Amino acid sequence: MAILVIKLSAMGDFVLAFPAMAAIRAAHPGARITLLTTSPFAPLARASGWFDHVEIDRRPKFWNVSGLLRLRRQLRGFDLVYDLQTSGRSSRYYVLAGRPSWSGIAAGCSLPHADPNRVFLHSRERLEGQLHAAGIFDLPVPDLSWAKADISKFGLPERYAVLVPGAAPHRPEKRWPTENFAELCKSLDMQVAVVGGSAEEQKMAAEIGGINLTGRTSLLELAAVMARAQLAIGNDTGPMHLAAALGTQSVVLFSGASDPKLTAPRYPDGGWPVILRAPHLADLPVAQVRAALP
């Protein structure tokens, strides 16, 4: 049996789909399972063991005929498709795929997730409901022992906390002020490592202090850093999802720009990390974050 799983999106959404991915593999142990994703997440997918093959979606524009033909070839030949993206874009892939047996929200698909309240559910419960509608009734705690890498080159101490001061570049409202992270860093009773990727986040890390890992880790190395940490504190962004998914005690900071009931990081068993929320993150005091630490 040939199965396709579609999950394209940002790191947080990709990580929240780990339990669903593990459930699909457990439900189809003898199948050849392919993942269609975007290039940043291919290393995680290949390391996971949940997929036999990984295809990269280049998201061609509608006028890119050669790109659409390539995408159609990637989507064809599967007995069953689990669309874990369930966006307007991925639903259009149903037609390109030739209308196979399909779990998702594409009009006319054979295994629809028809729950009228699905848009009000957290991503984890929404995926659980979708798989239940497709006949998969168990969402296991995913084994993430594969999420490892040699991080000895970073010289991390035995005990450390990770700070995540960044967020998507186009979402500055999701960032707690850098000076607050710097103040928090000084108050912790363990060393701090600061992670991120962009040039702006590298500048933030220099202002915060601690061990600056921004721009230095692959995704698997970031996972290993998070897995070894005693604590992770940061904004609502991808690395915090990775920390929580790996079971690291986490404190996640939300502004009014997003709703934790729908998108918050979750622990492997579905439990919730500490969530702190303020309409404007600049108004969230350092003392309140400090008091909330596990």
C-alpha positions as CSV (number, residue, x, y, z in Angstrom):
1,M,0.0,0.0,0.0
2,A,1.3,3.4,-0.9
3,I,0.4,6.3,1.4
4,L,1.1,10.0,1.1
5,V,1.1,12.4,4.1
6,I,1.0,16.1,3.4
7,K,2.4,18.6,6.0
8,L,3.9,21.7,4.6
9,S,3.8,24.5,7.0
10,A,5.7,26.4,9.7
11,M,7.9,24.6,12.3
12,G,5.3,24.8,15.1
13,D,2.6,23.3,13.0
14,F,5.0,20.6,11.8
15,V,6.0,19.7,15.3
16,L,2.4,19.6,16.5
17,A,1.7,17.0,13.8
18,F,4.3,14.6,15.3
19,P,1.7,12.5,17.2
20,A,-0.5,12.2,14.1
21,M,2.5,11.2,12.0
22,A,3.5,8.5,14.5
23,A,-0.2,7.3,14.6
24,I,-0.3,7.0,10.8
25,R,2.9,4.9,10.8
26,A,1.6,2.7,13.6
27,A,-1.7,2.2,11.8
28,H,0.1,1.2,8.5
29,P,3.2,-0.7,9.6
30,G,3.7,-2.4,6.2
31,A,2.9,0.5,4.0
32,R,5.3,2.6,2.0
33,I,4.7,6.1,3.4
34,T,5.8,9.3,1.6
35,L,5.8,12.7,3.2
36,L,5.2,15.8,1.1
37,T,6.7,18.8,2.9
38,T,8.8,21.9,2.5
39,S,12.6,21.7,2.5
40,P,13.3,23.1,6.0
41,F,11.5,20.1,7.6
42,A,12.9,17.3,5.4
43,P,15.8,16.5,7.8
44,L,13.4,16.0,10.7
45,A,11.1,13.9,8.6
46,R,14.0,11.7,7.3
47,A,15.4,11.2,10.8
48,S,12.0,10.3,12.3
49,G,11.6,6.8,10.8
50,W,7.9,7.5,10.2
51,F,8.4,7.9,6.4
52,D,10.0,5.8,3.7
53,H,10.5,8.7,1.4
54,V,10.3,12.5,1.6
55,E,9.2,14.7,-1.3
56,I,9.7,18.5,-1.3
57,D,6.8,20.7,-2.4
58,R,8.2,23.8,-4.1
59,R,4.7,25.4,-4.0
60,P,4.5,26.4,-7.7
61,K,2.4,29.3,-8.7
62,F,-0.7,28.6,-10.8
63,W,1.0,30.0,-13.9
64,N,4.1,27.7,-13.5
65,V,3.0,24.9,-15.8
66,S,6.2,22.8,-15.4
67,G,6.1,23.2,-11.6
68,L,2.4,22.1,-11.5
69,L,3.2,19.1,-13.7
70,R,6.0,18.1,-11.3
71,L,3.7,18.5,-8.3
72,R,1.1,16.4,-10.0
73,R,3.7,13.6,-10.5
74,Q,4.6,13.9,-6.8
75,L,0.9,13.5,-5.8
76,R,0.0,10.6,-8.1
77,G,0.1,6.9,-7.5
78,F,-1.0,6.7,-3.9
79,D,-3.7,4.5,-2.5
80,L,-4.5,6.8,0.4
81,V,-3.6,10.4,1.3
82,Y,-3.6,12.0,4.7
83,D,-3.7,15.8,4.2
84,L,-2.5,17.0,7.6
85,Q,-2.1,20.6,6.3
86,T,-5.9,21.0,5.5
87,S,-5.4,24.4,3.9
88,G,-7.0,25.7,0.8
89,R,-3.8,25.0,-1.0
90,S,-3.4,21.4,0.1
91,S,-7.1,20.7,-0.5
92,R,-6.6,21.8,-4.1
93,Y,-4.0,19.0,-4.4
94,Y,-6.8,16.5,-4.2
95,V,-7.7,17.2,-7.8
96,L,-4.0,17.2,-8.9
97,A,-3.6,13.8,-7.2
98,G,-6.5,12.3,-9.2
99,R,-9.0,12.2,-6.4
100,P,-7.6,9.2,-4.5
101,S,-8.9,8.0,-1.1
102,W,-8.3,11.2,0.9
103,S,-8.4,12.3,4.5
104,G,-8.9,16.0,4.9
105,I,-11.3,18.8,4.1
106,A,-11.1,18.7,0.2
107,A,-14.6,18.9,-1.3
108,G,-15.8,15.5,-2.2
109,C,-13.0,13.6,-0.5
110,S,-13.7,10.1,0.8
111,L,-12.6,10.5,4.4
112,P,-13.7,14.0,5.3
113,H,-13.1,15.7,8.6
114,A,-16.6,17.1,8.8
115,D,-16.5,18.4,12.4
116,P,-18.1,21.9,12.2
117,N,-16.1,22.9,15.2
118,R,-12.7,21.9,13.8
119,V,-11.6,25.5,13.4
120,F,-12.1,26.1,17.1
121,L,-9.9,23.2,18.1
122,H,-6.3,23.2,19.0
123,S,-4.1,21.7,16.2
124,R,-3.5,18.5,18.2
125,E,-7.2,17.8,18.8
126,R,-8.1,18.8,15.3
127,L,-5.6,16.3,13.9
128,E,-6.8,13.7,16.3
129,G,-10.4,14.2,15.2
130,Q,-9.4,14.0,11.5
131,L,-7.6,10.7,12.0
132,H,-10.5,9.3,14.1
133,A,-12.8,10.1,11.1
134,A,-10.3,8.2,8.9
135,G,-10.3,5.1,11.2
136,I,-7.2,5.8,13.3
137,F,-8.4,5.9,17.0
138,D,-5.2,6.1,18.9
139,L,-2.9,9.1,19.0
140,P,0.3,7.7,20.7
141,V,3.0,9.5,22.6
142,P,5.5,9.8,19.8
143,D,9.0,8.3,20.2
144,L,11.3,11.2,19.6
145,S,14.6,9.4,20.5
146,W,15.6,10.0,16.9
147,A,15.8,13.8,17.5
148,K,19.4,13.9,18.4
149,A,22.8,15.2,17.2
150,D,26.3,15.7,18.5
151,I,26.2,19.1,20.2
152,S,29.5,18.7,22.1
153,K,31.0,21.5,19.9
154,F,28.8,24.0,21.7
155,G,30.4,23.5,25.1
156,L,27.1,23.5,26.9
157,P,27.2,23.0,30.7
158,E,25.4,20.1,32.5
159,R,22.5,22.4,33.5
160,Y,21.3,25.2,31.3
161,A,18.1,27.0,30.2
162,V,17.2,27.9,26.7
163,L,15.8,31.3,25.8
164,V,13.9,31.9,22.5
165,P,13.6,35.6,21.9
166,G,12.7,35.6,18.3
167,A,9.5,35.0,16.3
168,A,8.5,35.2,12.6
169,P,10.0,38.4,11.1
170,H,6.6,39.6,10.0
171,R,5.1,39.1,13.5
172,P,7.0,41.5,15.8
173,E,4.0,41.7,18.1
174,K,4.7,38.2,19.2
175,R,8.1,39.1,20.7
176,W,8.8,39.9,24.4
177,P,11.2,42.8,24.6
178,T,14.9,41.8,24.3
179,E,15.8,43.8,27.4
180,N,13.3,41.7,29.4
181,F,15.0,38.5,28.2
182,A,18.4,40.1,29.2
183,E,17.0,40.8,32.7
184,L,15.6,37.3,33.0
185,C,18.9,35.8,31.9
186,K,20.7,37.6,34.7
187,S,18.2,36.3,37.3
188,L,18.3,32.6,36.5
189,D,20.3,30.2,38.7
190,M,21.8,28.4,35.7
191,Q,23.6,29.2,32.5
192,V,21.6,30.3,29.5
193,A,21.8,29.4,25.8
194,V,20.0,31.6,23.3
195,V,18.7,30.1,20.1
196,G,17.4,31.5,16.8
197,G,18.3,31.8,13.2
198,S,17.9,35.2,11.7
199,A,20.5,38.1,11.8
200,E,18.1,40.0,14.0
201,E,17.9,37.1,16.5
202,Q,21.7,37.0,16.5
203,K,21.7,40.6,17.5
204,M,19.1,39.9,20.2
205,A,21.3,37.1,21.6
206,A,24.3,39.4,21.9
207,E,22.2,41.8,23.9
208,I,20.8,39.1,26.1
209,G,24.0,37.4,27.1
210,G,24.7,33.7,27.7
211,I,25.8,31.2,25.2
212,N,24.9,32.5,21.7
213,L,23.7,29.6,19.5
214,T,21.8,31.7,17.1
215,G,22.5,30.8,13.5
216,R,24.7,27.9,14.6
217,T,22.3,24.9,14.9
218,S,20.7,22.7,12.4
219,L,17.1,21.6,13.3
220,L,18.4,18.3,14.6
221,E,21.1,20.1,16.6
222,L,18.4,22.5,17.9
223,A,16.3,19.5,19.0
224,A,19.3,18.0,20.8
225,V,20.0,21.3,22.6
226,M,16.3,21.5,23.7
227,A,16.2,17.9,24.8
228,R,19.1,18.4,27.2
229,A,17.9,21.7,28.6
230,Q,16.3,21.9,32.1
231,L,14.0,24.7,31.0
232,A,13.0,26.6,27.8
233,I,11.5,30.1,27.9
234,G,10.4,32.0,24.8
235,N,7.8,33.5,22.5
236,D,5.2,31.6,20.6
237,T,7.5,30.3,17.9
238,G,8.8,27.1,16.4
239,P,11.7,26.3,18.7
240,M,9.4,26.4,21.7
241,H,7.1,23.8,20.0
242,L,10.2,21.6,19.6
243,A,11.2,22.1,23.3
244,A,7.7,21.1,24.6
245,A,7.4,18.2,22.2
246,L,10.7,16.8,23.5
247,G,9.3,17.0,27.1
248,T,11.5,20.0,28.2
249,Q,9.8,22.1,30.9
250,S,8.6,25.2,29.0
251,V,7.2,28.7,29.6
252,V,5.6,30.2,26.5
253,L,4.8,33.9,26.1
254,F,1.8,34.9,24.1
255,S,0.6,38.3,23.0
256,G,-3.0,39.0,22.0
257,A,-1.9,38.3,18.4
258,S,-2.5,34.6,18.7
259,D,-4.6,32.2,20.7
260,P,-2.9,29.5,22.8
261,K,-6.1,27.5,22.9
262,L,-5.5,26.9,19.2
263,T,-1.8,27.0,18.7
264,A,0.2,26.5,21.9
265,P,3.0,24.1,22.1
266,R,2.2,20.8,23.8
267,Y,4.1,18.1,25.7
268,P,4.4,14.6,24.3
269,D,1.4,13.3,26.1
270,G,-0.7,16.3,25.1
271,G,-0.2,18.2,28.4
272,W,0.2,22.0,28.3
273,P,3.3,23.9,29.2
274,V,3.1,27.1,31.3
275,I,1.4,29.8,29.2
276,L,1.7,33.5,30.0
277,R,-0.3,35.9,28.0
278,A,-0.6,39.7,27.8
279,P,-2.4,41.8,25.1
280,H,0.9,43.5,24.5
281,L,4.0,41.5,25.5
282,A,5.8,44.7,26.5
283,D,3.4,44.8,29.4
284,L,4.4,41.4,30.7
285,P,6.7,42.0,33.7
286,V,9.9,40.0,34.1
287,A,8.9,39.3,37.7
288,Q,5.7,37.5,36.5
289,V,7.7,35.3,34.1
290,R,10.2,34.6,36.8
291,A,7.5,33.6,39.2
292,A,6.0,31.2,36.7
293,L,9.1,29.2,36.2
294,P,8.7,25.5,37.1
